[in-house]
C-alpha cells in the first residue's frame, strides 16, 4: 500500500511540491537558499508533497467549495496526475460529472478509520485494501477490549508478536470478569491468567466459580496487590482461611462480595475484622448464615462502613441496626436489610444517617406508618425499596408519597405493599422517577396510569406484575403515548405496543 509522506512544518519533505501550484488551505514557505517552496496546511502544520494531499478535512472542503476554479487552474500534467480529463474551460463547465468525480475522489474518509490528515488522494481501491494490521495499537486495543479474557489468552496471543504484547496490555485488565466466561475453567487456569496480569487488576469477579481452593485463592490474592473490588458471591469453599489470605495481600480492597456463601459465619467475620485494612467499607453478606453477634462485631470493629447488604439474614434485630447507625451515621450511604424481625425502632435509628442514598428493606411486615414518617426525613435518599409492607395503611402511603422530601427519588419499589391504591401512585408525580416497581398490588385499577406520559417524563421502567385489576388497554395507551417506557405486564412479559412478528 502506498502511503503519503507527512512532515511537520519546517521539515524537508521527501518530494518537493511543484512550484506555482496553489491550493486553498495551504501556505508556502521558502527554503533559506531559495531553491524550493514547501506547502503546509494552516490547520495542522503538516507539509505534503502533492497538490491536494496533505490538506486536512476543513481545508479540503474549502478547496472543493470552489472546485470549478480549482480544476481549471490545474496544468495538463497536474490533471493527468489526479486522473482529471484534460478539458478546456468551456468543456469543463459543461461536464459537472467531472467536478463531482474529482470532489468525491479527494474527500477524506469520514468514517474515522483514516486520520483527518491521512491524505485526500486515497482512492477507494486503496481504502478497500486496508487490513487490520494497518490499524494503530490504540484501535487494536479498543477492539480487543470487547473480547473475553480466555479469548485474549488462547487466541489473540497466538496471532503475532505485536498482538501477543497488546493482549496483555494493562489497559485491558483493570477489570477481570471470569463469571461470564462460557468455557470450563480450573483453578489452575485462573491462577495462570491472574499471575500474568495481576498487577493490572483492580476489579476481579469470580462469581459462582466452584473450582478454587484456599491455596489457589492465596496465589490470586498475592498476584493482585492493586485489587479494590472482589466478587466471591456464591463461590463454594469461601472460608476464614481464604479471607485471611485475601485481606493480608490486598491492602487496597474496599469492596468485597460473599453473598450466598454458606461457610461465611461468625468465625469468618472475626477473622475478617482482625486483618481488615481501613479501606474496606463496602460489604455484601446477603443470605449468609450470620447472626446478630456477627453483625455487631462487624459494626464495632470496622472503622467505616459505606455500604452494607445483609438482606436475606432474617434474624437481624433492632439492636443491630441501632448500633450500625450510631457508629457509622457519618459514612453510611447504602443499606439493604431483611425486615422480618425489624420494628419501627430500627427505622427510627436510621434518621441520623443523613448521607443515606439507598435504603432497601424486604419483608417489612412489622413496620407501620411511623416508619414511613421516619424514612421521609432522609434528605439524600435516591433509591428506596419497601417490599411487603402489609401494615402500611392506604392513607399513610398516600401521605408518604406526597412528601416533598421524596422528590429526588429515581428508583422506588413498593411491591406487595397491599394497601397502596391509585391515589397514592398519583401522588408520585412530583418525583423524578426512572424505575417504579408495583408488583402484586391487587387494589390498583390502573386509573393512576393515565397521566404517566405527561407527569412522569423521566420514567423508563414500570413493573406491574401480578396487578390483576389493571387492564391491557390502559397499559397499551400509556406505551403508545410514551414509547420509551418499558412496561412489564401481569405475566412478567414486556408489554410492547404495535404489531408483533
LINMOQUI-V343409 format. One record per residue. N is the residue number from 1. D_LAST is the distance of its C-alpha to the last C-alpha in whole Angstrom. Layout:
N_D_LAST, N_D_LAST
This chain:
1_47, 2_50, 3_49, 4_51, 5_54, 6_54, 7_57, 8_58, 9_60, 10_64, 11_63, 12_64, 13_61, 14_61, 15_61, 16_63, 17_61, 18_63, 19_65, 20_65, 21_61, 22_59, 23_56, 24_54, 25_54, 26_57, 27_60, 28_63, 29_66, 30_69, 31_70, 32_74, 33_75, 34_74, 35_72, 36_69, 37_66, 38_63, 39_60, 40_57, 41_54, 42_55, 43_52, 44_52, 45_56, 46_55, 47_57, 48_56, 49_57, 50_56, 51_55, 52_52, 53_51, 54_51, 55_50, 56_48, 57_44, 58_46, 59_49, 60_47, 61_45, 62_49, 63_50, 64_48, 65_48, 66_51, 67_50, 68_52, 69_55, 70_54, 71_54, 72_57, 73_59, 74_58, 75_61, 76_60, 77_60, 78_58, 79_56, 80_56, 81_55, 82_52, 83_51, 84_52, 85_53, 86_57, 87_57, 88_59, 89_59, 90_58, 91_56, 92_54, 93_53, 94_52, 95_50, 96_47, 97_45, 98_47, 99_47, 100_43, 101_43, 102_46, 103_44, 104_41, 105_43, 106_45, 107_42, 108_41, 109_38, 110_36, 111_33, 112_36, 113_37, 114_40, 115_42, 116_43, 117_47, 118_46, 119_47, 120_45, 121_47, 122_44, 123_43, 124_39, 125_41, 126_42, 127_39, 128_37, 129_40, 130_40, 131_39, 132_38, 133_42, 134_42, 135_41, 136_43, 137_43, 138_41, 139_38, 140_38, 141_39, 142_36, 143_34, 144_35, 145_35, 146_31, 147_32, 148_33, 149_37, 150_37, 151_35, 152_38, 153_41, 154_40, 155_38, 156_39, 157_43, 158_43, 159_42, 160_46, 161_48, 162_47, 163_43, 164_45, 165_47, 166_44, 167_42, 168_44, 169_45, 170_45, 171_42, 172_40, 173_41, 174_42, 175_39, 176_39, 177_36, 178_36, 179_34, 180_31, 181_32, 182_31, 183_34, 184_37, 185_39, 186_43, 187_45, 188_47, 189_44, 190_44, 191_47, 192_47, 193_44, 194_46, 195_49, 196_48, 197_47, 198_48, 199_50, 200_47, 201_45, 202_44, 203_41, 204_41, 205_38, 206_39, 207_37, 208_37, 209_39, 210_41, 211_43, 212_46, 213_49, 214_52, 215_53, 216_50, 217_49, 218_53, 219_52, 220_49, 221_51, 222_54, 223_51, 224_50, 225_52, 226_50, 227_47, 228_46, 229_43, 230_43, 231_40, 232_41, 233_39, 234_39, 235_41, 236_43, 237_47, 238_47, 239_51, 240_54, 241_55, 242_52, 243_52, 244_55, 245_55, 246_52, 247_54, 248_57, 249_55, 250_52, 251_54, 252_52, 253_49, 254_48, 255_45, 256_45, 257_42, 258_43, 259_41, 260_40, 261_43, 262_45, 263_49, 264_49, 265_51, 266_55, 267_56, 268_53, 269_54, 270_57, 271_57, 272_55, 273_57, 274_60, 275_58, 276_56, 277_56, 278_56, 279_53, 280_51, 281_49, 282_46, 283_45, 284_43, 285_44, 286_41, 287_42, 288_45, 289_48, 290_50, 291_52, 292_54, 293_57, 294_54, 295_53, 296_56, 297_57, 298_54, 299_55, 300_59, 301_59, 302_56, 303_57, 304_54, 305_50, 306_48, 307_45, 308_45, 309_42, 310_44, 311_41, 312_41, 313_45, 314_46, 315_49, 316_50, 317_52, 318_53, 319_56, 320_54, 321_52, 322_55, 323_57, 324_53, 325_53, 326_57, 327_57, 328_54, 329_54, 330_54, 331_51, 332_49, 333_45, 334_43, 335_43, 336_41, 337_43, 338_43, 339_44, 340_45, 341_49, 342_49, 343_51, 344_51, 345_54, 346_52, 347_49, 348_53, 349_54, 350_51, 351_52, 352_54, 353_51, 354_50, 355_48, 356_46, 357_42, 358_40, 359_41, 360_39, 361_41, 362_39, 363_40, 364_42, 365_44, 366_47, 367_47, 368_48, 369_47, 370_50, 371_48, 372_46, 373_49, 374_49, 375_46, 376_46, 377_49, 378_47, 379_47, 380_45, 381_42, 382_39, 383_37, 384_37, 385_36, 386_38, 387_36, 388_38, 389_40, 390_41, 391_45, 392_43, 393_44, 394_42, 395_45, 396_45, 397_41, 398_41, 399_44, 400_43, 401_40, 402_42, 403_44, 404_44, 405_45, 406_41, 407_40, 408_39, 409_37, 410_34, 411_32, 412_33, 413_32, 414_34, 415_32, 416_34, 417_37, 418_37, 419_39, 420_37, 421_36, 422_34, 423_37, 424_37, 425_34, 426_35, 427_38, 428_35, 429_35, 430_38, 431_36, 432_34, 433_32, 434_29, 435_28, 436_28, 437_28, 438_29, 439_28, 440_30, 441_31, 442_32, 443_34, 444_31, 445_30, 446_28, 447_30, 448_31, 449_27, 450_28, 451_30, 452_28, 453_26, 454_30, 455_32, 456_30, 457_29, 458_29, 459_27, 460_24, 461_23, 462_24, 463_24, 464_24, 465_24, 466_26, 467_27, 468_27, 469_28, 470_25, 471_23, 472_19, 473_20, 474_22, 475_20, 476_17, 477_20, 478_21, 479_18, 480_18, 481_21, 482_21, 483_18, 484_20, 485_20, 486_18, 487_19, 488_19, 489_19, 490_21, 491_20, 492_19, 493_16, 494_15, 495_14, 496_12, 497_12, 498_10, 499_7, 500_4, 501_0
